[in-house]
Amino acid sequence: MNYFLSPGGQPTFGDGATPFPQYPSRYFREISEDGLNYRVDWTVPLAFMKEESKLKAGYFRSSNSREFREQYFSCNLSGGFDPNNPNSYLNDPAYLQYMATPLGGIRTNYSFARTISDTFSHPYTASLDVNAVYLLADAGVLPWLRLISGARLEGTRLDLDAGRDGTARIDQSDLLPAASLVISLRTNVDLRLSYGETVSRPCYREIAPVQSYLPDLGITALGNPDLKMISIKSYDLRVEWFPERGDVISAGIFYKRIQRPIELISRTLDDGQVTWINRGYL
């Protein structure tokens, strides 16, 4: 529950930034998730190159499925609790009902229905399938120069069904190039320049069109089924020194260009609920 006391003020339950849980509450969550990953790689030496070179190809598949169940119970304010006195939730003898039995004794019942309310339940099922193939060439162009370049074709299929709350889907294919230039400054010192593209996907909680209480942040967030995947371009400059066999000391700088990053924002100014959206660039 949320309980706030401002300096010199009166204790109050709830907070404008967190519509619930304003009152004593309990969450029950169950997540069942299965995943399967496998890959196949194939390498062919390029004998016609003067320097050691090779061609690589491969296939990757990742399958994941989740079943999410949630039940949320809170105190029922219609029972006459004092919202500014938390002790009234813990000491409520008025809800003990004493009734005479036919044999002359007294039977005591506690009416949970008058004090506990089932506020909401937001189940959903989801699956994520990723299929990818890649082709890469590692070519020794000169004794002091090596070029590593290739591309990865990746397909993403995400499906989420939240029943009456709605659905979400992502069905997308991406061609992701990468290249790296390795210059040998000395026998044990390399200069590496790299460029690569990759993607990042929204997680189930971010894209599910249901409300979710985030206990680590103390806020309630609503998933956004219209979220798009994130596109990332990376630039890297690095110097690597190999003083001994198996040892490496490196220093470098990098720059990333992130398109459509996913961020939390406030949905409205009055209730303070938050949701996830895609921004422009970072």
C-alpha positions in Angstrom: 0.0 0.0 0.0 1.0 3.6 -0.3 0.9 5.8 2.8 2.2 9.3 2.8 2.6 11.9 5.5 3.7 15.4 4.5 5.5 17.6 7.0 2.8 19.2 9.2 0.1 17.6 7.3 -2.4 14.8 7.8 -1.7 11.2 6.9 -3.3 10.1 3.7 -3.6 6.9 1.7 -2.8 6.8 -2.0 -0.9 9.1 -4.2 -1.8 10.9 -7.4 1.1 9.2 -9.2 0.0 5.7 -8.3 -3.7 5.0 -8.7 -3.2 1.7 -7.0 -2.4 0.0 -4.8 -3.7 2.9 -2.7 -4.9 0.6 0.1 -3.6 -2.6 1.7 -3.3 -5.0 -1.2 -1.8 -8.3 -2.2 -0.7 -9.5 -5.7 -0.5 -13.1 -6.8 1.5 -13.6 -10.1 2.4 -16.8 -11.9 4.6 -16.9 -15.0 5.2 -20.1 -17.0 7.8 -19.7 -19.7 9.5 -22.2 -22.1 12.4 -21.5 -24.5 14.3 -23.4 -27.1 17.4 -22.1 -28.9 19.6 -23.9 -31.5 22.1 -23.0 -34.2 24.1 -24.5 -37.0 27.4 -23.0 -38.3 29.5 -23.9 -41.3 33.1 -22.8 -42.1 35.0 -23.1 -45.4 38.7 -22.1 -45.7 39.4 -19.8 -48.7 42.6 -21.5 -50.0 43.0 -19.1 -52.9 43.8 -16.2 -50.5 47.4 -15.6 -49.7 46.7 -14.8 -46.1 44.5 -17.1 -43.8 40.9 -16.5 -44.8 37.6 -18.2 -44.4 33.9 -18.0 -45.2 31.3 -18.7 -42.6 27.5 -19.3 -42.8 24.9 -20.3 -40.3 21.3 -20.5 -39.1 19.9 -19.6 -35.7 16.4 -20.1 -34.3 14.9 -19.1 -30.9 11.4 -19.9 -29.7 9.9 -18.7 -26.5 6.4 -18.9 -25.1 4.9 -17.5 -21.9 1.7 -17.8 -19.9 1.0 -15.0 -17.4 -1.6 -15.0 -14.7 -2.2 -12.3 -12.1 -4.7 -11.8 -9.3 -4.9 -8.7 -7.2 -6.9 -8.3 -4.0 -7.4 -5.1 -1.9 -9.4 -4.0 1.1 -13.0 -3.0 0.3 -13.5 0.6 1.3 -17.3 0.2 1.2 -17.0 -1.6 4.5 -16.5 1.6 6.4 -12.7 1.7 6.9 -11.1 5.0 7.7 -8.8 5.8 4.7 -6.6 8.0 6.9 -6.1 5.4 9.7 -4.2 2.3 8.7 -5.1 0.7 12.0 -8.7 0.4 11.0 -7.6 -2.2 8.4 -5.9 -4.3 11.0 -8.5 -4.1 13.8 -12.1 -4.5 12.6 -14.1 -6.4 15.2 -17.3 -5.1 13.6 -16.9 -7.7 10.9 -17.2 -10.6 13.4 -20.8 -11.8 13.2 -22.1 -13.6 16.2 -25.1 -15.9 15.6 -27.0 -18.2 17.9 -27.1 -21.9 16.9 -30.1 -24.2 17.2 -28.3 -26.0 20.1 -28.0 -22.8 22.1 -24.3 -22.1 21.3 -22.8 -19.1 19.4 -21.3 -19.3 16.0 -18.8 -16.7 14.8 -18.3 -15.9 11.1 -15.9 -13.5 9.5 -17.3 -11.9 6.4 -14.3 -11.6 4.0 -16.6 -10.5 1.2 -17.3 -7.3 3.1 -13.6 -6.5 3.5 -11.8 -8.0 0.5 -12.4 -7.1 -3.1 -11.1 -8.9 -6.2 -9.9 -5.8 -8.1 -8.6 -7.2 -11.4 -7.1 -10.1 -13.2 -5.0 -9.6 -16.4 -3.9 -12.9 -17.9 -2.1 -13.2 -21.3 -0.3 -15.7 -23.4 2.6 -14.8 -25.7 5.1 -16.3 -28.1 8.3 -15.0 -29.7 10.0 -16.7 -32.7 13.3 -15.5 -34.2 14.8 -17.0 -37.3 18.1 -15.8 -38.7 20.7 -16.7 -41.3 24.1 -15.1 -41.8 27.0 -15.0 -44.2 30.4 -13.7 -43.1 33.8 -13.5 -44.8 37.0 -13.2 -42.8 39.6 -12.2 -45.4 43.4 -11.6 -44.9 43.8 -8.9 -47.6 47.4 -8.1 -46.7 49.8 -9.4 -44.0 48.9 -6.3 -41.9 45.3 -5.9 -42.9 42.2 -8.1 -42.3 38.7 -7.4 -43.4 35.7 -9.1 -41.7 32.3 -8.4 -43.2 28.9 -10.0 -43.6 25.2 -9.6 -43.0 22.5 -11.3 -41.0 18.9 -11.7 -42.2 16.6 -11.9 -39.2 12.9 -12.5 -38.9 10.9 -11.7 -35.8 7.4 -12.9 -35.0 5.8 -11.9 -31.7 2.2 -12.6 -30.8 0.4 -11.7 -27.6 -3.2 -12.4 -26.6 -4.6 -10.7 -23.5 -8.2 -11.7 -24.1 -10.7 -8.9 -23.5 -7.8 -6.4 -23.0 -6.6 -6.8 -26.6 -3.7 -8.3 -28.7 -0.3 -7.3 -29.9 1.8 -8.5 -32.8 5.2 -7.8 -34.4 6.0 -9.5 -37.8 9.2 -8.0 -39.2 12.3 -8.9 -41.2 15.6 -7.0 -41.0 18.9 -7.2 -43.0 21.7 -6.3 -40.5 25.1 -5.7 -42.1 28.4 -5.6 -40.1 32.0 -4.9 -41.0 35.3 -4.8 -39.2 38.8 -3.6 -40.3 41.8 -4.9 -38.4 45.1 -3.2 -38.9 48.2 -4.8 -37.3 50.4 -1.9 -36.1 52.9 -4.3 -34.6 53.0 -8.1 -34.2 51.1 -7.9 -30.9 49.2 -4.6 -31.4 46.0 -4.2 -33.5 43.8 -1.3 -34.4 40.2 -2.3 -35.0 37.5 -0.3 -36.7 34.0 -1.8 -36.6 30.4 -1.0 -37.7 27.3 -3.1 -37.1 23.6 -3.0 -37.0 21.3 -4.8 -34.7 17.7 -4.7 -33.3 16.1 -4.9 -29.9 12.6 -6.1 -29.2 10.0 -4.9 -26.6 9.5 -7.4 -23.8 6.2 -8.9 -23.1 5.3 -6.6 -20.2 6.0 -3.5 -22.3 3.8 -4.6 -25.3 1.0 -6.3 -23.4 -2.2 -4.1 -23.4 -2.7 -4.6 -19.6 -2.0 -2.6 -16.5 0.9 -3.9 -14.4 2.2 -2.7 -11.0 6.0 -2.3 -11.0 7.0 -2.9 -7.3 10.6 -1.8 -8.0 9.4 1.6 -9.2 6.2 1.9 -7.1 4.2 2.8 -10.2 1.4 1.3 -12.4 2.3 1.0 -16.1 0.0 0.2 -19.1 1.6 -1.8 -21.9 1.6 -0.4 -25.4 0.6 -2.9 -28.2 1.8 -0.4 -30.8 5.4 -0.5 -29.8 8.0 -1.0 -32.6 11.3 -2.7 -32.5 14.4 -0.7 -31.8 17.1 -0.3 -34.5 20.7 0.2 -33.3 23.8 1.3 -35.3 27.1 0.9 -33.6 30.5 2.4 -34.4 33.6 1.3 -32.6 37.3 2.2 -32.6 39.6 0.1 -30.5 43.3 -0.5 -29.9 44.3 -4.0 -28.6 47.6 -5.1 -27.1 48.5 -8.7 -26.6 51.4 -8.7 -24.1 51.4 -12.5 -23.6 49.6 -15.4 -25.0 45.9 -15.4 -23.8 46.3 -11.8 -22.4 44.8 -8.7 -23.9 44.7 -5.0 -22.9 42.4 -2.8 -25.0 41.2 0.8 -25.0 38.5 2.2 -27.3 35.7 4.6 -28.0 32.2 3.8 -29.4 29.1 5.6 -30.6 25.6 4.2 -30.9 22.7 5.6 -32.9 19.4 4.3 -31.5 16.2 4.6 -33.5 12.8 4.3 -31.7 14.2 3.7 -28.1 11.5 2.5 -25.7 10.9 4.8 -22.7 8.4 5.2 -19.9 6.2 8.4 -20.0 3.3 9.7 -18.0 0.0 9.1 -19.8 -1.9 12.0 -18.2 -1.1 14.7 -15.8 -4.0 14.0 -13.4 -3.7 10.2 -12.6 0.0 9.8 -13.2 -0.2 6.4 -14.9 2.7 5.6 -17.2 3.2 3.7 -20.4 5.9 2.7 -22.8 6.4 4.6 -26.1 9.0 4.7 -28.9 11.0 7.9 -29.0 12.7 9.3 -32.1 16.5 8.9 -31.7 19.1 8.7 -29.0 
